Structure formats: structure tokens, C-alpha cells
Amino acid sequence: MFLWLTQEVEGKPRFLSFQSPYTLLNLDNRTSMLPRLEKSGSPRALDEYLQAGTEGIMIDQNGRALYYSQYLNDTFVSFIQDQKLLDPDVVRQFDPHTPFPVETLELKASWKVVMPGESTAGFFTMPSSVYKLVNKDGVIVVDDTQPIDATLALVGFHIGGVVKDHPEMIWATFEHKDNAPDVPATFDANTLISDRDWTFYQANTPYSGCNINPAKSVELKLDEATQTLTPITQVCRRYAFGNDPNQTTQSVPTNIADVKRLNSSVLSQLSGEDVWSNYFQVGAIWFAPGATLEPNMALATDTEGGKQLLTGSLKLSNAAVETFTQSQSTMNNCFRCHNTLHRFPPNTSLDPLPGLNLNISHAFVNLYFWSQELAQQKKAGTN
């Protein structure tokens, strides 16, 4: 799948030709909910800068925030359109047991802003634009009226895809090999995780200084002129290949060996000069045999009724996408956030989303609430 998604099509990786959740609703950006006034062939500025779940701002060694983008393949888009699921009334009456069709894909990528003179050797890069960050009412927000041209380097890649007999989606995550060091099996707060610099880690930083979310800290500062933030985030990967060395629910070495073999297989199909040879799969997670996706599943634990519910990399996180949730038991793998529970709206003027199998997709959940917000704006004449 990784090779197919990154295969060059018309001069760019295949996944960059996919639609975003925003374009399904002709939205220019998520923050202001303004609809796109006209179609454009140019890439939309990447306005996502907060990590899912924690609303955390990851700040790289140059003081720049990481940005995030989402992509939906044609199967996802066609299903939403054919079933008329951009209409919230249709969604509320939809059969809650209906899953996404096989071959549905949703992707999330994380991007580092390349600074002038900074080496990009070994990274996939592209020219794009990001919206300027500004200080407003005591918080840091996106100003969607000020796009800034930038060169972006891909550092993380998160894939959720439906395959036969797995409507829950198999969730796999990939990173650049130089992102961050792995935490050793035995460590304490003072353990120095690595003696060398990584893209998102300064040499000899102790574990206690890693993966600290600055989002709600009084120390978080933005210099609007330079677009740099403090404090810098020191990142380490809490669980190598998404496995806890002390877990007892499955054979950890077997899963790690499988992931390593898969990475070796992919690398064997790439030349050393191929930029994609510098990326690796951290791991993947899916339902164990016999487990069935149902509406209103919390998926808060790896087992259910004494039986294994989840399998694969049970502590799977992407260091560049889920930096701050790696050690939180309530958010330490993909299914802690991707579930089929009833969803409450972000404000009381919107209708809640009933528990559906489709809620496994964050893109679908967002589309449901954004559709309502857009309808309200049109009714109020603010579009």
C-alpha cells in the first residue's frame, strides 16, 4: 500500500492527487468554515497545525510548527456522495451497521517547514503554502487570510484502509527514519534517550524532557514576524514498532519481527537513491479474528469480554502525528480515538451524530458537523 500511495503519477506521489475532506464541501479552510468561492487546481494551503486528540502544537528544532493534511481516496469520496452523506438528515437516518466499502482509504500526513539553507537530503519535499500563525485573544490561531509560501518536508504518514473482513480499517503509520529515537525497554525519567541529534530530538535529552505538550503552557510563545515558537518539542518514540516490551496479551517479538520483515520487503523494491527508502512502517493495528465492528463501540481496551479485541502494534503512535498521546492509556493507539461512539457536537446549535460504524473515520465525523455549520452560515447569509 505504501509503495502504491507514493508511486509517482503525473509528476507527484499518488496520494497528493486525492481529495481532502474540505474539498468535498468546497471549504477553503476548517477554522473559519468559509466555502470556496471558486474551484482551483492549486493545492489548498495546509491550515492544520494542531495534533488530533491533544490539540497539541509540535514545535521542531527550528521553532516552526508542524502542519498536517488529510486525503481521501476515490472510493471514500464516491461512497459519501453516492449515499448522500453530506446531508446531515440522511446521516441521522443511515443504517448504523453499514461500513465503508472495501478499498476505502483516508490518510493524514505531517509536514515540516524547511528553513532557508536547511538540507532536505533524504526527504520528500514539495512547494506549498501554510497559513500564518498569529496571536489572538491570548491563543495562537491560524490567519486564513495570510498564506505563506513554503517548502514542506514529509515526516509522517498515517493510513486507515478497509480491506476484506476488516471494516474497522487497518491503521498503519509510517515515519521518516531520522524523526526521533526509540525509548529503550528499561529506562527512567533521567535516561538519556540518544547521544545524537535527530530531526525532532536534541542529543542527550532525558526522557523527562520528551514529548511535552506546550499547548496549554504559559511558556508557549509565538513570534509572528519569524513564525517561530517556543519551547521546542523534544520527541522520542515511546514504543518501538508500537509494542510495549512488557505486554502480555500477545507475542511481542513476533509482531516486531513481522513489521521488520515488511519493511525489509519494501526496501528491497526501492533503490538506495529513492527518497521513499528513507521512510519506514512503525506498525499497524486491526481487529483480532472473531472481533466484529458494531455501532457504539468505545474501543477503550484491547480486550472485550475476556477475548482479544485488537491485535498488531497495540501501542501504536506516530511520533510526528501523535507525539503527546504515546503514554496516555486512554489514547495510546489508533482505536482509542477511532471508534463508533455517538458524537456530541462542538456547539449546542448542531445536532449530535448517532453511533455509526462510519464514525470510525474522523473525516466522516468532521464532514457531518461541518455540513451543519455550513448550512447555518448559508442560512444566516454569512457565506
ZILINMO-V102641 format. One record per residue. N is the residue number from 1. RES is the residue in one small letter. SS is DSSP state (alpha for helix, beta for strand, coil for the rest). Layout:
N|RES|SS ; N|RES|SS
//
This chain:
1|m|coil ; 2|f|alpha ; 3|l|alpha ; 4|w|alpha ; 5|l|alpha ; 6|t|alpha ; 7|q|coil ; 8|e|beta ; 9|v|beta ; 10|e|coil ; 11|g|coil ; 12|k|beta ; 13|p|beta ; 14|r|alpha ; 15|f|alpha ; 16|l|alpha ; 17|s|alpha ; 18|f|coil ; 19|q|beta ; 20|s|coil ; 21|p|alpha ; 22|y|alpha ; 23|t|alpha ; 24|l|alpha ; 25|l|coil ; 26|n|coil ; 27|l|beta ; 28|d|coil ; 29|n|coil ; 30|r|coil ; 31|t|coil ; 32|s|coil ; 33|m|coil ; 34|l|coil ; 35|p|beta ; 36|r|coil ; 37|l|coil ; 38|e|coil ; 39|k|coil ; 40|s|coil ; 41|g|coil ; 42|s|coil ; 43|p|coil ; 44|r|coil ; 45|a|coil ; 46|l|beta ; 47|d|coil ; 48|e|beta ; 49|y|coil ; 50|l|coil ; 51|q|coil ; 52|a|coil ; 53|g|coil ; 54|t|coil ; 55|e|coil ; 56|g|coil ; 57|i|coil ; 58|m|coil ; 59|i|beta ; 60|d|coil ; 61|q|coil ; 62|n|coil ; 63|g|coil ; 64|r|coil ; 65|a|beta ; 66|l|coil ; 67|y|beta ; 68|y|beta ; 69|s|beta ; 70|q|beta ; 71|y|beta ; 72|l|beta ; 73|n|coil ; 74|d|alpha ; 75|t|alpha ; 76|f|alpha ; 77|v|alpha ; 78|s|alpha ; 79|f|alpha ; 80|i|alpha ; 81|q|alpha ; 82|d|alpha ; 83|q|coil ; 84|k|coil ; 85|l|coil ; 86|l|coil ; 87|d|coil ; 88|p|alpha ; 89|d|alpha ; 90|v|alpha ; 91|v|alpha ; 92|r|alpha ; 93|q|coil ; 94|f|coil ; 95|d|coil ; 96|p|coil ; 97|h|coil ; 98|t|coil ; 99|p|coil ; 100|f|coil ; 101|p|coil ; 102|v|coil ; 103|e|coil ; 104|t|coil ; 105|l|beta ; 106|e|beta ; 107|l|beta ; 108|k|beta ; 109|a|beta ; 110|s|beta ; 111|w|beta ; 112|k|beta ; 113|v|beta ; 114|v|coil ; 115|m|coil ; 116|p|coil ; 117|g|coil ; 118|e|coil ; 119|s|coil ; 120|t|coil ; 121|a|coil ; 122|g|coil ; 123|f|coil ; 124|f|coil ; 125|t|beta ; 126|m|beta ; 127|p|beta ; 128|s|beta ; 129|s|beta ; 130|v|beta ; 131|y|beta ; 132|k|beta ; 133|l|beta ; 134|v|beta ; 135|n|beta ; 136|k|beta ; 137|d|coil ; 138|g|coil ; 139|v|beta ; 140|i|beta ; 141|v|beta ; 142|v|beta ; 143|d|beta ; 144|d|beta ; 145|t|beta ; 146|q|beta ; 147|p|beta ; 148|i|beta ; 149|d|beta ; 150|a|beta ; 151|t|beta ; 152|l|beta ; 153|a|beta ; 154|l|beta ; 155|v|beta ; 156|g|beta ; 157|f|beta ; 158|h|beta ; 159|i|beta ; 160|g|beta ; 161|g|beta ; 162|v|beta ; 163|v|beta ; 164|k|coil ; 165|d|coil ; 166|h|beta ; 167|p|beta ; 168|e|beta ; 169|m|beta ; 170|i|beta ; 171|w|beta ; 172|a|beta ; 173|t|beta ; 174|f|beta ; 175|e|beta ; 176|h|beta ; 177|k|coil ; 178|d|coil ; 179|n|coil ; 180|a|coil ; 181|p|beta ; 182|d|beta ; 183|v|coil ; 184|p|coil ; 185|a|coil ; 186|t|coil ; 187|f|coil ; 188|d|coil ; 189|a|coil ; 190|n|coil ; 191|t|coil ; 192|l|beta ; 193|i|coil ; 194|s|coil ; 195|d|coil ; 196|r|coil ; 197|d|coil ; 198|w|beta ; 199|t|coil ; 200|f|coil ; 201|y|beta ; 202|q|coil ; 203|a|coil ; 204|n|coil ; 205|t|coil ; 206|p|beta ; 207|y|alpha ; 208|s|alpha ; 209|g|alpha ; 210|c|beta ; 211|n|coil ; 212|i|coil ; 213|n|coil ; 214|p|coil ; 215|a|coil ; 216|k|coil ; 217|s|coil ; 218|v|coil ; 219|e|coil ; 220|l|coil ; 221|k|beta ; 222|l|beta ; 223|d|beta ; 224|e|coil ; 225|a|coil ; 226|t|coil ; 227|q|coil ; 228|t|beta ; 229|l|beta ; 230|t|beta ; 231|p|coil ; 232|i|coil ; 233|t|coil ; 234|q|beta ; 235|v|coil ; 236|c|beta ; 237|r|beta ; 238|r|coil ; 239|y|coil ; 240|a|alpha ; 241|f|alpha ; 242|g|alpha ; 243|n|coil ; 244|d|coil ; 245|p|coil ; 246|n|coil ; 247|q|coil ; 248|t|coil ; 249|t|coil ; 250|q|coil ; 251|s|coil ; 252|v|alpha ; 253|p|alpha ; 254|t|alpha ; 255|n|alpha ; 256|i|alpha ; 257|a|alpha ; 258|d|alpha ; 259|v|alpha ; 260|k|alpha ; 261|r|alpha ; 262|l|alpha ; 263|n|alpha ; 264|s|alpha ; 265|s|alpha ; 266|v|alpha ; 267|l|alpha ; 268|s|alpha ; 269|q|coil ; 270|l|coil ; 271|s|coil ; 272|g|coil ; 273|e|coil ; 274|d|coil ; 275|v|alpha ; 276|w|alpha ; 277|s|alpha ; 278|n|alpha ; 279|y|beta ; 280|f|beta ; 281|q|beta ; 282|v|beta ; 283|g|beta ; 284|a|beta ; 285|i|beta ; 286|w|beta ; 287|f|beta ; 288|a|coil ; 289|p|coil ; 290|g|coil ; 291|a|coil ; 292|t|coil ; 293|l|coil ; 294|e|coil ; 295|p|coil ; 296|n|coil ; 297|m|coil ; 298|a|coil ; 299|l|coil ; 300|a|coil ; 301|t|coil ; 302|d|coil ; 303|t|beta ; 304|e|beta ; 305|g|coil ; 306|g|coil ; 307|k|beta ; 308|q|beta ; 309|l|coil ; 310|l|beta ; 311|t|beta ; 312|g|beta ; 313|s|coil ; 314|l|coil ; 315|k|coil ; 316|l|coil ; 317|s|coil ; 318|n|coil ; 319|a|coil ; 320|a|coil ; 321|v|coil ; 322|e|coil ; 323|t|alpha ; 324|f|alpha ; 325|t|alpha ; 326|q|coil ; 327|s|coil ; 328|q|coil ; 329|s|coil ; 330|t|coil ; 331|m|coil ; 332|n|coil ; 333|n|coil ; 334|c|alpha ; 335|f|alpha ; 336|r|alpha ; 337|c|alpha ; 338|h|coil ; 339|n|coil ; 340|t|coil ; 341|l|coil ; 342|h|coil ; 343|r|beta ; 344|f|coil ; 345|p|coil ; 346|p|coil ; 347|n|coil ; 348|t|coil ; 349|s|coil ; 350|l|coil ; 351|d|coil ; 352|p|coil ; 353|l|beta ; 354|p|coil ; 355|g|coil ; 356|l|coil ; 357|n|alpha ; 358|l|alpha ; 359|n|alpha ; 360|i|alpha ; 361|s|coil ; 362|h|alpha ; 363|a|alpha ; 364|f|alpha ; 365|v|alpha ; 366|n|alpha ; 367|l|alpha ; 368|y|alpha ; 369|f|alpha ; 370|w|alpha ; 371|s|alpha ; 372|q|alpha ; 373|e|alpha ; 374|l|alpha ; 375|a|alpha ; 376|q|alpha ; 377|q|alpha ; 378|k|alpha ; 379|k|alpha ; 380|a|alpha ; 381|g|coil ; 382|t|coil ; 383|n|coil
//
